[in-house]
């Protein structure tokens, strides 16, 4: 058979070719070791399984499941829309946090891990900032700056962890500990040789094994840092564990993984697959949500996946959507009572084939007040040549 997509949340670095012909039992064993339960095959290039569903059937089923989830989501916590001042402040906070984490990890790479003991106040203050600005910082999830991925990813996971804790009504102290863990979850990568960490091509098995050691290296680095709280250590130690036991480093399964470890696993993958890397193009958030929904059957706690989707939306902020009228627009705010009726910034008329002066439409508004239109699906920004980031509140307001 010819593998078209391994369809596995664990594979976010190219240990394997993305598409390849299965040449024997050894390849099958390696695929199974990664926790792959279902994958996509190209029947034009290899064997088929007659009774297996096709791509369109799988996608239709996922859409049906997400629409059902949206129907359940009628009375969520109110969604905070940032003012221009809040958006500008959040953007600056995000950039400052990225610089700080880069400085912390730089000290570790230089062998100055003892310096971590002196950073209690600074890291705690940053975690508090993420928690207090969680609703506004959430709007930054679509912004992917050109900073070093490891640093930006750490802050991105911290932002999403703060927002997820808030969404689940986790108390402040536990949320603070989880946010600290999210900020530091990849600190062990500073012990990975740069030629492995930044390798643009496929990793060898030995290199991939070394990459997986970053979790254990992180635990070692923080072992003697007195101020790192227990939940932060759980986040670091368990963010690559999987609900079906296929993760690493300890192959924990089910409730053997703490709630915060389960949350971190979802967030870590979501941020990774929506980020550009030298070896893969980023997924649009709307695609990533559908991947999480698909992988949730095996790799994650399904209920937590549903909560995460409720938080970011079936069509997350920054998604280019098509309306029934033929207009195209970018989702700029969620509707807390109905995920299928967000507020959209219209930028293009697909029927006439030209851009329009941006204006906002609230799909939940009555006819005559900007409503009377419906969301019918999502589109690729690249296909239409539309730059999404400048249309988001965090940028437009800042």
CORQUI-V862718 format. One record per backbone hydrogen bond with DSSP energy under -1.0 kcal/mol. NH is the residue of the N-H (numbers start at 1). CO is the residue of the C=O. E is the energy in kcal/mol with one decimal. If there is no record, write none. Layout:
NH:CO:E
NH:CO:E
//
This chain:
3:20:-2.9
4:40:-2.9
5:40:-1.6
12:10:-1.7
15:13:-2.5
20:3:-1.4
22:1:-2.7
28:24:-1.4
29:25:-2.7
30:26:-2.0
31:27:-2.2
32:28:-2.4
33:29:-2.1
34:30:-1.1
35:32:-1.8
36:31:-1.4
40:5:-2.5
42:2:-2.6
45:42:-1.5
52:49:-2.1
58:54:-2.2
59:55:-2.6
60:56:-2.3
61:57:-2.2
62:58:-2.3
63:59:-2.4
64:60:-2.2
65:61:-2.3
66:62:-2.4
67:63:-2.5
68:64:-2.0
69:65:-2.0
70:66:-2.5
71:67:-2.0
72:68:-1.4
73:69:-1.1
74:72:-1.7
76:336:-1.8
87:83:-2.7
88:84:-2.2
89:85:-2.3
90:86:-2.6
91:87:-2.3
92:88:-1.9
93:89:-2.4
94:90:-2.7
95:91:-2.0
96:92:-2.6
97:93:-2.7
98:94:-2.1
99:95:-2.1
100:96:-2.3
101:97:-2.6
102:98:-2.0
103:99:-1.8
104:100:-2.5
105:101:-2.6
106:102:-1.9
107:103:-1.9
108:104:-1.6
109:105:-2.6
110:106:-1.6
111:108:-2.0
112:107:-2.9
115:112:-2.2
116:113:-1.8
117:114:-1.3
118:115:-1.5
119:116:-1.7
123:119:-2.8
124:120:-2.4
125:121:-2.4
126:122:-2.0
127:123:-2.4
128:124:-2.3
129:125:-2.1
130:126:-2.3
131:127:-2.1
132:128:-2.5
133:129:-1.9
137:133:-3.1
138:134:-1.8
139:136:-1.4
140:137:-2.3
141:138:-1.5
143:140:-2.0
152:148:-2.2
153:149:-3.4
154:150:-1.6
155:151:-1.9
156:152:-2.8
157:153:-2.7
158:154:-1.8
159:155:-2.7
160:156:-2.4
161:157:-2.5
162:158:-2.3
163:159:-2.2
164:160:-2.7
165:161:-2.6
166:162:-2.0
167:163:-2.4
168:164:-2.1
169:166:-1.4
170:165:-2.7
175:171:-2.4
176:172:-2.6
177:173:-2.1
178:174:-2.2
179:175:-2.6
180:176:-2.2
181:177:-2.1
182:178:-2.3
183:179:-2.3
184:180:-1.6
187:184:-2.0
189:186:-2.1
190:187:-1.7
191:188:-1.9
192:189:-1.4
196:193:-1.5
197:193:-2.7
198:194:-2.6
199:196:-1.1
203:14:-1.2
208:204:-2.7
209:205:-2.3
210:206:-2.0
211:207:-2.4
212:208:-2.3
214:211:-1.8
215:212:-1.2
217:213:-2.7
218:214:-2.0
219:215:-2.1
220:216:-2.3
221:217:-2.5
222:218:-1.9
225:222:-1.5
228:225:-1.3
233:229:-1.7
234:230:-1.8
235:231:-2.3
236:232:-2.1
237:233:-2.6
238:234:-2.1
239:235:-1.0
241:238:-1.7
243:299:-2.9
245:242:-2.4
248:240:-1.7
254:243:-2.2
256:253:-2.4
257:254:-1.8
262:258:-2.4
263:259:-2.3
264:260:-2.3
265:261:-2.0
266:262:-1.5
267:263:-2.3
268:264:-3.0
269:265:-1.7
270:266:-2.4
271:267:-2.7
272:268:-2.0
273:269:-2.8
274:270:-1.0
275:272:-1.2
277:280:-2.3
283:273:-3.2
288:284:-2.5
289:285:-2.5
290:286:-1.1
291:287:-1.9
292:288:-2.6
293:289:-2.2
294:290:-1.9
295:291:-3.2
296:292:-1.9
298:295:-1.9
299:295:-2.5
305:301:-2.2
306:302:-2.2
307:303:-2.0
308:304:-2.6
309:305:-2.5
310:306:-2.3
311:307:-1.9
312:308:-2.4
313:309:-2.9
318:331:-3.0
319:316:-2.0
321:329:-3.3
322:377:-2.9
323:327:-2.9
324:374:-2.8
326:323:-2.4
328:348:-3.0
329:321:-2.2
330:345:-2.3
331:319:-2.4
332:343:-2.5
333:343:-1.3
341:338:-1.9
343:333:-2.8
344:361:-3.0
345:330:-3.0
346:359:-2.8
347:328:-2.7
348:328:-1.7
349:354:-2.7
350:326:-2.0
353:349:-1.5
354:349:-1.5
356:347:-2.1
359:346:-1.4
361:344:-3.1
363:342:-1.7
365:362:-1.9
369:366:-2.2
371:366:-1.5
376:322:-2.7
379:320:-2.9
384:380:-1.1
386:381:-2.3
391:388:-2.2
392:389:-1.7
395:392:-1.2
396:392:-3.3
397:393:-2.6
//
